[in-house]
Amino acid sequence: MTTQLLSNETIAIVKSTVPVLAQHGQAITSKFYQLLFTNHPELKNIFNQTNQRKGKQPQALANAVYAAAANIDQLENILPVVKQIAHKHRSLNIQPEQYPIVGENLLKAMKEVLGEAATDEIITAWAEAYGVIADVFIQVEKEMYEETAAQNGGWVGYRDFTIIKKEKESDVITSFYLQPADGGDLPAFEAGQYITVKVEVPGIPYTCQRQYSLSCRPNQEYYRISVKKETAIGEEPDGVVSTYLHEQVKEGDNLSISAPAGDFVLDNRNKPLVLISGGVGLTPLTSMLETVVREQTEREVYYIHAAQNEKMHGLKHTVKQISENHENVHAFIIYEKPSDPTLCDKTGFIDLSWLQSVVPTNDASFYFCGPEPFMKAVNTALKEWHVDGENIHFEFFGPQGALD
């Protein structure tokens, strides 16, 4: 990855804007999305409007723009972030021709928010820098599209899958088992990856796309997603897609999905594996659990799940069966407010002292996923326990945030 197309003068100008982006980044990206959806409403379907209203998507974009500016002379420093975003873009079928549209509206947003401070010199430098950054994303995503298409059974874009089974897992979580409607092969995926589901929801004037983690181990028969039904409120209801899937989609119906993507994947090291999930964050970790007991049968596994209560706990029978059938798997449950304290191993919330009482070592691979406050608590506990940073792995549902 190189920025040799940028002059030293352009690089210096872009890097000089770093303090401005730190102060006004989210205001710029919020204005950007407003302009984008006004000028190109056809792109609205790509973005989760709940994340827009909550400010998560603008903040994530602001962080990415800030990182790109700070590293414009060494973009290889942010390659891991580029690849993480590129996985999401590939899953959403983002195309090269959409990048100039984004660039045009991002520069307009900069000018509107910064006013006279956004001189012609700064805007020109950023236009050049954006072109280089966009080319990096386009190239990375091109390779991902080619790799996906080359897989046995692989495809680019969307493919219809038939719901062969719909199973209620808890009061709020339902699993959907999917097989290719064309009867073709099912491409492999890595435990922890996700798919994008594309649906037409009555009352919503555009196609909705949502990403859901695969909750089963890689296999040749089916994909499984386990979806939490979110509360429906607002202009585009929170959970409009999950509500539609829970209430209107039935066995025998088809769903259009993209091929599996994502870099939050299970490692194959010999270290003990600690999986910590909160709420519906259990989906990628259940996939990892199902996988490791088949592929690394002697690896010690500690699976910890936190939920509000037993009625909100999805896939618990799956995890219970695995732990009962495999001596190397140790499963623990935390309920915030259980109807009966004997139904769980801990009441309340996860904390470091309890974690240390059930996991015998900090020299392990730690994976966690769940609501952001839960993940911040887990991350803080692991840092206090002096867990090596390379052994800490986590994934946000939605735009990338920050735990520190």
C-alpha positions in Angstrom: 0.0 0.0 0.0 1.5 3.3 -1.0 0.7 7.0 -1.1 3.4 7.8 -3.6 0.8 9.6 -5.8 0.4 12.3 -3.2 2.9 15.1 -3.1 4.7 16.0 0.1 2.7 19.3 0.1 -0.6 17.4 -0.1 0.4 15.0 2.7 1.4 17.9 4.9 -1.9 19.7 4.3 -4.0 16.6 5.1 -2.0 15.9 8.3 -2.4 19.5 9.4 -6.2 18.9 9.5 -5.9 16.1 12.1 -6.7 18.4 15.1 -9.7 19.9 13.2 -11.0 16.4 12.5 -10.6 15.4 16.1 -12.8 18.4 17.1 -15.3 18.5 14.3 -15.2 15.0 12.8 -18.6 13.8 13.8 -20.3 17.0 12.8 -18.7 16.6 9.4 -19.7 13.0 9.0 -23.3 13.7 10.3 -23.6 16.4 7.6 -22.1 14.0 5.1 -24.8 11.4 5.6 -27.5 14.1 5.5 -26.2 15.3 2.1 -25.7 11.8 0.8 -29.2 10.7 1.6 -30.7 13.9 0.2 -28.7 13.8 -3.0 -28.7 10.0 -3.5 -31.7 8.5 -1.7 -31.0 5.2 -3.6 -28.1 4.6 -1.3 -30.1 4.9 1.9 -30.8 1.1 1.8 -27.1 0.4 2.4 -27.1 2.0 5.9 -28.9 1.0 9.1 -30.9 4.1 9.9 -31.1 3.2 13.6 -27.3 3.5 13.7 -27.6 6.8 11.9 -30.1 8.2 14.4 -28.0 7.0 17.4 -24.9 8.6 15.9 -23.0 5.3 15.7 -22.4 5.4 12.0 -21.3 9.0 11.8 -18.9 8.5 14.7 -17.4 5.3 13.1 -16.9 7.2 9.9 -15.3 10.1 11.7 -12.9 7.7 13.4 -12.0 6.2 10.0 -11.4 9.6 8.4 -9.3 10.8 11.4 -7.2 7.6 11.2 -6.7 8.0 7.4 -5.6 11.7 7.8 -3.2 10.8 10.7 -1.7 8.0 8.6 -1.9 9.5 5.1 1.8 9.1 4.6 1.7 5.4 5.9 -1.7 4.0 5.1 -0.3 0.5 5.7 -0.7 1.4 9.4 -4.5 1.3 9.0 -4.7 -1.8 6.7 -6.3 -4.0 9.5 -9.1 -1.4 9.8 -9.4 -1.1 6.0 -9.8 -4.8 5.7 -12.4 -4.9 8.5 -14.5 -2.2 6.7 -13.9 -3.9 3.4 -15.5 -7.1 4.7 -18.6 -5.1 5.5 -18.5 -3.4 2.1 -18.2 -6.7 0.3 -21.0 -8.1 2.3 -23.2 -5.1 1.3 -22.1 -5.4 -2.3 -20.5 -1.9 -2.4 -19.3 -1.0 -5.9 -16.4 1.1 -7.1 -18.7 3.7 -8.8 -20.1 4.5 -5.4 -16.8 5.9 -4.1 -16.8 9.2 -6.1 -20.3 9.9 -4.8 -19.1 9.5 -1.2 -16.1 11.6 -1.9 -18.1 14.4 -3.4 -20.5 14.6 -0.5 -17.8 14.3 2.1 -15.9 17.3 0.7 -19.2 19.3 0.6 -19.8 18.4 4.2 -16.3 19.6 5.2 -16.9 22.9 3.5 -20.3 23.4 5.1 -19.1 22.5 8.6 -15.7 24.2 8.6 -16.7 27.3 6.6 -13.9 29.6 5.8 -11.4 27.3 7.5 -11.9 24.8 4.7 -9.8 26.7 2.2 -9.5 25.7 -1.5 -6.1 24.4 -0.7 -7.4 22.1 2.0 -10.3 20.8 -0.1 -8.0 20.2 -3.1 -5.6 18.3 -0.9 -8.4 16.2 0.6 -9.9 15.5 -2.8 -6.5 14.0 -3.9 -6.1 12.1 -0.6 -9.6 10.7 -0.8 -8.9 9.4 -4.3 -5.9 7.5 -3.0 -7.8 6.1 0.0 -10.7 5.1 -2.1 -8.4 3.3 -4.5 -7.0 1.3 -1.5 -10.5 0.2 -0.5 -11.5 -0.6 -4.1 -8.5 -2.8 -4.6 -8.9 -4.7 -1.3 -12.6 -5.2 -2.0 -11.9 -6.4 -5.6 -9.7 -9.1 -4.2 -12.4 -10.1 -1.7 -15.0 -10.3 -4.4 -12.7 -12.4 -6.6 -11.9 -14.7 -3.7 -15.6 -15.1 -2.8 -16.6 -15.9 -6.4 -13.8 -18.5 -6.7 -15.0 -20.5 -3.8 -16.9 -23.8 -4.4 -20.5 -22.6 -4.4 -19.4 -19.0 -3.9 -21.3 -16.0 -5.4 -21.1 -12.2 -5.5 -24.1 -10.0 -4.7 -27.2 -11.8 -3.4 -28.5 -15.3 -3.6 -31.9 -16.7 -2.6 -31.9 -19.1 0.3 -34.9 -21.1 1.6 -35.8 -21.1 5.3 -36.0 -24.8 6.0 -36.5 -24.4 9.7 -37.6 -21.5 12.0 -37.0 -22.2 15.7 -37.8 -20.1 18.8 -34.7 -20.0 21.0 -36.0 -17.6 23.7 -38.6 -14.9 24.3 -36.6 -12.6 22.0 -34.3 -14.8 19.8 -35.4 -17.0 16.9 -33.1 -19.1 14.7 -33.5 -19.4 10.9 -31.9 -22.4 9.1 -31.1 -21.5 5.4 -30.3 -23.6 2.4 -29.6 -22.4 -1.2 -32.9 -22.2 -3.1 -31.2 -23.2 -6.3 -30.0 -26.5 -4.8 -26.4 -25.6 -5.4 -23.4 -26.0 -3.2 -23.0 -24.2 0.1 -19.6 -22.4 0.3 -17.6 -22.7 3.4 -17.2 -20.0 6.0 -15.1 -19.3 9.1 -16.6 -19.5 12.6 -17.5 -15.9 13.7 -18.4 -14.6 10.2 -21.7 -13.0 9.2 -24.0 -12.6 6.2 -26.1 -9.7 5.0 -29.9 -10.3 4.7 -31.8 -8.2 2.2 -35.5 -7.8 2.6 -38.4 -5.7 1.3 -40.4 -4.7 4.5 -44.0 -3.4 4.0 -44.2 0.3 4.9 -40.5 0.9 4.3 -39.9 2.7 0.9 -36.5 1.1 0.3 -34.8 -2.3 0.5 -33.4 -3.0 4.0 -30.1 -4.8 4.5 -28.9 -6.1 7.9 -25.9 -8.2 8.8 -26.3 -11.2 11.1 -23.6 -13.5 12.5 -23.8 -17.2 11.5 -24.6 -19.0 14.7 -23.7 -22.6 13.6 -20.4 -24.3 12.8 -19.3 -24.4 9.2 -21.0 -27.3 7.4 -22.2 -28.5 4.0 -26.0 -28.5 4.8 -27.2 -25.1 6.0 -26.5 -21.7 7.4 -28.1 -20.6 10.6 -28.7 -17.1 11.9 -30.2 -16.4 15.4 -32.0 -13.1 15.4 -33.0 -10.9 18.3 -36.3 -9.1 17.9 -35.6 -5.5 18.7 -38.1 -2.9 19.9 -39.9 -1.2 17.1 -40.1 2.6 17.4 -39.3 5.7 15.3 -39.4 6.7 11.6 -37.6 3.6 10.5 -38.3 1.4 13.6 -35.4 0.0 15.6 -35.5 -3.6 14.6 -37.7 -3.2 11.5 -35.9 -6.1 9.9 -35.8 -8.3 13.0 -39.5 -7.7 13.6 -40.3 -8.6 10.0 -38.3 -11.8 10.3 -39.8 -12.8 13.6 -43.4 -12.0 12.7 -43.9 -12.4 9.0 -41.2 -14.7 7.5 -42.1 -18.4 7.8 -40.6 -21.8 6.9 -40.5 -22.2 3.1 -40.0 -18.5 2.4 -36.9 -17.3 0.7 -34.4 -14.7 1.9 -31.7 -13.0 -0.3 -28.3 -13.1 1.4 -24.7 -12.3 0.6 -21.8 -14.7 1.0 -20.2 -14.9 4.5 -17.7 -12.2 5.4 -15.9 -10.8 8.4 -12.5 -11.0 10.1 -13.7 -11.8 13.7 -12.8 -15.5 13.3 -11.7 -18.3 15.5 -7.9 -18.9 15.8 -6.4 -22.4 15.7 -3.8 -21.9 18.5 -3.3 -24.3 21.4 -4.0 -21.7 24.1 -7.2 -22.2 26.2 -10.2 -20.5 24.5 -12.4 -18.1 26.5 -15.7 -17.1 24.8 -17.7 -14.4 26.6 -21.0 -13.3 25.2 -23.7 -10.9 26.3 -27.3 -11.1 24.9 -27.4 -11.9 21.2 -23.7 -11.5 21.1 -23.7 -15.3 21.6 -24.3 -15.9 17.9 -20.7 -15.8 16.6 -19.3 -17.3 19.8 -21.7 -20.3 19.5 -20.4 -20.8 16.0 -16.9 -20.8 17.5 -17.9 -23.2 20.2 -19.5 -25.7 17.8 -16.4 -25.5 15.6 -13.7 -25.9 18.3 -15.2 -29.0 19.8 -15.1 -30.7 16.4 -11.7 -29.4 15.2 -9.7 -29.0 18.4 -11.0 -31.7 20.6 -8.4 -31.3 23.3 -8.4 -27.5 23.6 -9.8 -26.2 26.9 -12.8 -24.0 26.3 -14.5 -21.7 28.8 -17.9 -20.4 27.6 -19.5 -17.6 29.6 -22.8 -16.1 28.7 -24.6 -13.1 30.3 -28.3 -12.4 29.8 -31.0 -10.4 31.6 -32.7 -13.6 32.7 -33.4 -17.2 31.7 -36.3 -16.1 29.3 -33.9 -13.9 27.3 -31.2 -16.6 27.0 -31.0 -18.0 23.5 -29.3 -21.2 22.3 -28.8 -22.3 25.9 -29.8 -25.9 25.1 -27.2 -26.0 22.4 -24.4 -24.8 24.7 -25.6 -27.1 27.6 -25.5 -30.2 25.3 -22.0 -29.4 24.1 -20.7 -28.8 27.6 -22.3 -32.0 28.9 -20.8 -34.0 26.0 -17.3 -32.6 26.0 -15.1 -32.7 29.1 -12.9 -29.9 27.8 -15.8 -27.4 27.7 -16.7 -25.4 30.8 -19.9 -23.4 30.5 -21.1 -20.6 32.9 -24.2 -18.5 33.0 -24.7 -15.0 34.4 -28.2 -13.6 34.8 -28.8 -10.0 35.8 -32.2 -10.6 37.3 -33.0 -14.3 37.3 -36.4 -15.6 38.6 -34.4 -18.2 40.5 -30.7 -17.7 41.4 -30.1 -21.4 41.1 -30.6 -21.1 37.3 -27.2 -19.4 36.9 -23.7 -19.4 38.1 -23.6 -15.7 39.0 -26.3 -13.1 39.6 -25.6 -9.5 38.4 -22.8 -8.6 36.1 -19.5 -10.0 35.0 -16.4 -8.7 37.0 -12.7 -9.6 37.1 -12.7 -11.4 40.4 -15.4 -13.8 39.3 -13.8 -14.2 35.9 -10.6 -15.2 37.6 -12.4 -17.7 39.7 -13.7 -19.7 36.7 -10.9 -19.1 34.1 -7.6 -20.5 35.6 -5.2 -18.4 33.4 -4.9 -15.1 31.6 -2.7 -16.7 29.0 -5.6 -17.6 26.8 -7.4 -16.5 23.6 -10.3 -14.2 24.7 -13.2 -13.6 22.4 -16.2 -11.4 23.4 -19.3 -9.9 21.8 -22.4 -8.2 23.1 -23.9 -4.8 23.9 -21.3 -2.0 24.1 -21.4 -1.5 27.9 -21.0 -5.2 28.4 -18.0 -5.3 26.0 -16.4 -2.3 27.7 -16.7 -4.0 31.1 -15.1 -7.2 29.7 -12.3 -5.3 28.0 -11.6 -3.3 31.2 -11.4 -6.6 33.2 -9.1 -8.2 30.7 -6.8 -5.2 30.7 -6.7 -5.1 34.5 -5.8 -8.8 34.4 -2.9 -7.9 32.1 -4.1 -10.1 29.2 -1.8 -9.6 26.2 -3.5 -7.4 23.6 -2.9 -10.0 20.9 -5.1 -12.4 22.8 -8.1 -10.0 23.0 -10.6 -10.3 20.2 -14.0 -8.6 20.0 -16.6 -7.5 17.5 -19.3 -4.8 17.5 -22.7 -5.5 16.0 -22.9 -2.5 13.7 -20.4 0.3 13.2 -17.0 -0.1 14.8 -16.7 1.7 18.1 -14.1 2.2 20.8 -13.8 0.2 24.0 -10.9 2.2 25.6 
